[in-house]
Amino acid sequence: MLEVTNAAGQAINALTSNQSVPDGAGLRISVHEEKPEGASLAIAVTGGPEQSDEVVTSEAGSKVFIEETANPYLTDKVLDAQSDQEGQIQFQLRGQG
């Protein structure tokens, strides 16, 4: 199952704490394009999960919604986040362990 670092959880909380984002919002990871060597993934802030999404809750309380077709690509991954010098949040996926 996807692991979410504390930094990523806090970043998601910051993105979803905006007044224009509904309660229960989170970060959704979906497949943008499947290729023989893997998949290109997309992330977006969304108001809630789709019916078939897996929901992962971080220790910071933030929600990550994983599209059913994206789940096999994320089972052994860790979602992390950093802010760059301009304050833009950048998410990264890396292997667990």
Sequence and secondary structure as in RCSB ss.txt:
>XXXX:A:sequence
MLEVTNAAGQAINALTSNQSVPDGAGLRISVHEEKPEGASLAIAVTGGPEQSDEVVTSEAGSKVFIEETANPYLT
DKVLDAQSDQEGQIQFQLRGQG
>XXXX:A:secstr
  EE HHHHHHHHHHH STTS TT EEEEEEEEEETTEEEEEEEEESS  TT EEEE TTS EEEE TTTHHHHT
TEEEEEEE TTS EEEEEEE  
